[in-house]
Amino acid sequence: MKLGSIRYLTKEGVKNIWANRLMSLASIGVLVACMVIIGLAVLIAENVNVAIGNLEEQNVVMAYMKDYNWALYGKEATTDNTASNTTSDTETATPEDTEKVDKNGIKDSDYVIHSEDEAKALCKEIEKLDNVEKVVFVSSEEGLESVKESMLEGQEEYFSFLDDENPMSCAAKVTMKDMGKFEETIKKIEKLSGVERVVSQSDLANTINAIKKGVGVAGFWIIAILMIISLVIVSNTIRVTMYNRKLEISIMKAVGATDAFVRIPFIVEGMIIGLISAVISEGLLYFCYRVATETIISTLGTSDIVKYGDMALILFALFAGIGIIAGVLGSAIMIGKYLKHEGSEFAAI
């Protein structure tokens, strides 16, 4: 197609909008409303994801290890082994048949983690698992301090005796990437040698996962429904324009214009309506979101809100895409039906 033809057809599309400006304004108004709702849904979903991300960081998993304190305080006493080491049999046993027992009756074989280096090595092993984002080693002393900090003010002194005999085992503080794989990751951690038990908030993890899925499904259906509404609105606008230019279309067909030549002005009209709606929606959404976020920040004092500037280009691309798709599809479908079913009228004129 020649450049002159393209200019002519584009000009015709713009003229169509002006000739049917009331219907075009109505279409733009409805499209803007749909796009603003879609934009709000996207922004709400993004803010929910940020809030959930903060919850995920707090929903850590504590993997306690089989160290000396576990053998001393958490494991059942192996009285049979202790007794065997206090009998006269130990006098005749060879070094290979006996194992040294300390004053508490604990042998090296009674626990897996014998030093801080081994504990940190286990942390690195956990960090290599899929879906594990970060692992922090927590010593028994740090664990005891954490317990004291969680107590009410003034109650710490009641547990001062634990400073001399700390019963806490060392642990690995695990943060996960995807809460949807929470249970699967927990099972993998529990299977590692040296891990005694895993303490987690599985209910919170399930709730977080359910919220993320719910927001995703709701956002999809909102966009899908409003996309259909946008398509219908643009189609009706093109239909009005098309019937107003019925005689002109007939003449064009009579002198040999192709269907593509007839379609292009209407497609241009639909695209322009969509792009104008996208620009207006971007500005209107920015104003509404700014007012809403300023109110939330001043009222609740929170700063964990997605900035509009971070989403501006994404939202405009989304709006422009919706406008162009709705304009092209609506125009193409409507003019296609008209040319197919009303073509006999062209010959009669």
N, C-alpha and C positions, 0 to 999 in steps of 0.2 A: 504494500500500500504506500502511495506517495505521501510525502510530508505535507503537501497541501491538503490532501484528503483527511489526514489525521487532525490538522488544525481545524478544518471545517467541522468534522464530527465532534471534536472537543467543544467548539463554540456552540454547536447545536445542543450538546448536553447541558452547558451552562444556561443557555436560553430556556431550555425546558424547566430548569429549576425556577427561574424568574417568572416564566409564564404561569407556573402553578405554585406560586410562592406560598400561598396559604397552606396548601397540602404539604409542601416541602417543609415549612416551619413546623407543622404538626408532626411530621415524621422525625425531624431533628429533635423536637422536644421529647418524643417518646424514646428515641434512641439515646439521648442524653440521660434520661431517667434510668434506662436499662444499664448503660455503661457506668453510671455513678454507683448503682447498686452492686454491680459486678466488682467495681473498684473497692467499694467498702468491704465486700466479702473477702477480697484478696488481702486487704490491709488487716482485717480482723484475724484472718487465718495466720498471717505472718506474725502478728502480735501474740496470738495463742502459741505459735511455735516457739517464740522467744521465751514466753513464760514457762512453757513445758521444758524448754532447754535448761532453764534455771532449776526447775524441779529435778530434772535428770542429773544435774551436777550434784544436787543435794542427796539424791537417792543412791548413795554409794553402798557397796557390798563389803563387809568385813570378813575376810577369810583368816580364821585363827589357826595357828600352826601347832604341830605336835612337838613342842619343845620341852625343856626340863620342867617348867611350871605345870604344863599339862600332865606330864607323867606323875608329878608330885601331888597336885591338887585335883586334877580332873580325871585321872585314870584310876581304875580299881587297883588296890594294892595287890601285888603279886606275893602273897604270903608264903606260897610254897617255895618260890625262889629264894626269899629271904631266909627261910628256915634252913634250907639246904646249905646256905653259906655259913650258918652258925653251928652246924653239927661237926662232929669229928671227921665226917667224910671229906671235908675240905683239906684236911691234913694229908690225905693220901692222893687227892686229885691232882692231875697234871695241869700246867698253865693253859693248855689247849681246852681242857674240860671245864674250866672255871672262868668267871667274868667278875671283875672288880665291882663291888657294891659300895656306894658311899654311905654316909651316916644315916641317910633317910631311906636306905634300902632300894635306891634307884641305880639301875645299870645303864650303860650306854645304849644297849639294845632296846631299852624300854621306850625310847623316844627317837624321833627322826632328825629333828633340827638341833644340832649340838652347838652352834655358834651363830653370831650375827651375820657372818659371811654366808653361811648356808641359808639363813633366812632371806637375805637379800637375793641370793641366787634363785630361790623359790619365787620371789617377787618377779624377777626377770622372766622366769618360766611362765608365770601367769600372764605377764604382759604380752607374750608371744601368741596367746590364744586369739582366735577370731572374735571380733566385737568388743575387745578390751581396749579402751582408749588410754587409760593411765592407771598405774599402780604405784602406791606410796607405801613404803615400809613404816610400820608403827611398832616401836619397841615396847616392851612390857612397862617401862617407866612412863612413856608417853601415854600408853593406854590407861594407866592408873591416874595420871594427871587429868586426862579427859573425863574419867568417871567423877573425879572430885569436882571438876568445873561444872558438871551437870547437876550437882547437888544444890540444895537451897543454901542460902548464905548462913554461915554459922555451923553447918553440919559437918564441915570438912574435918574438924578436930576430933569427931567421934571415930574417924577412920585413920587417924594418924599412926596407929599401930601397924598399918599395912606398909608403911615406909620401910620397915625392917624386914618384913616378910611379904613381898609383893606377889600375889597369886595370879596376876595377869599374864597371859601368854602373849608372845609377840604376834603380830597380825599383818595382813596386807590389805590396804584400803584400795578397793577396785572401783573404777568408774567405767561405765559401759558406753558404747556408741549408740546402739540401737536397742531401745527398751522392748522392741518386739521379739528380740532373741534373748530375753532376760533369763527365762527358765533353762534354755539350752546352754547358755554360758555358765550358769550356776552349776549344772551337772558336770560340765567339763572341769571346772575348778575343783569340785569335790573329789574327782577321780585322781587328782594329782597327789603323788606321794609327799607326805609332809603336811597336808591340809587336814586338820582335825574336823572342822565344821565351818559352815558358811552362814553368817547372819545377814539377812536381807529383809527389805520391805516389799515382798512380792505383791501385796495388795495395791500399794502405791504404783508399782511398776505396771500392773495390769490396768489401773485407772488411767495412767498416762498414755498407755498404748491405745486404750479405747477412745480417749479424747482425740488423739491424733487421727485415728481412723474416722471418727465421726466428723471432725472438721473437714477432712479431705473429701468424704462422700457428700457432705452438705454443700461444699464449695463447687464440686463438680456439677451437681444437679441445678444449683442456682445459675451457674454460667450456661448450662445446656438449655434451661427453660427460657432465660432471657435472650439467648442467641436465637431461639425459634421465634420469640416475639419480635425481635429486631428484623428477622428475615420477612415475617409477615407484613410488618409496617412498611418496609422498603418496597415490597412487592405491590402493596396497595397504592403507594405513591406512583410507582411506575405504571400501574394499570390506568390511573386517572390521566397521566400524561399521554399514554399510548392512545386512549380513546379520544382525547382532545386533538390528537394529530392523525386521526384515522384516515382522513382524506389525503393528507400529505404522504402518509405511508403507502397508500394505494397508488398515488402518482409515481412515487419512487419505484415501486415494484413494476409498474406498467412500462417504465422506461428502461428496465433491466437491472435495477439495483439488486445486489445479492442480499441474502438474509443477514450476513455478517455486517454489511454496510448499514442495514436498517437497525441492527441490534446495538451497535457501538455507542450512539448518542445516549441511549437509555442506560447502558452499562456505565458510561461516564457520569451520567446524572446520579446513579446510585452510589458510585464511588465518592463523588464530591459530597453528597449528603452524609455519607459515613465519615469522611475525613473532617468535615465541619463539626459533626457531632463529637468526634474524638477530641478535637481541640477545646471545644466548650466543656466537655466532661472533665478534661484534665484540670482546667482552671477552677471549675466549680468544686471538684473533689478536693483540690488543694486547699481551698478556702474552708470547706466544711471540716476537713481533717485537722487543719491547723487550729480552728476554734475548739474542736473536741479535745485535742491533745493538750492544749493550754489549760482547758478547764480541768482535765484529769490530773495534770501535773500540779496545778495550784490546790486542788482539793485533796488529793491523796498523797501528794509529795513524792510520787514515784518517778523515776527517770528511765525505767526499762520499757520504753515505747519506741517502736520503729519510726525512724525519721522519714518524712515524706520524700526528701531528696534522694534517699537510698532506693526508693521504689519508683521515682518519677519516670525514668526512661522505660522501665519494665511496663508500667501501667499505660504509658502512651502507646507503646508498641502493641500492647494488648487491645487498647481501644481502636487504634488504627486498623489492626488486623480484623477485629470484629466488624468495623464499619465497612472495610473493603470487601470482606467475604460476604457480609449481608447484602451489600450493594450489588456486587457482581452476580451472586446466586439469585437474588430476588429479581434483578433485571433480566438475567438470562432465562430464568424459568418463565417469567410472565410474558416476555416478548416471544419466546419460543412457542408457548401455547397459543398466543394470538396468531402468529404467522401460520401455525399448523391448522388451527380450526377455522380461522376467518379468511384464509387465503382465497377462498372462492369469491369473496366479495370484491377483491381487487380486480378480478377479470370483468366483473359486472359493471364496474364504474367506468 
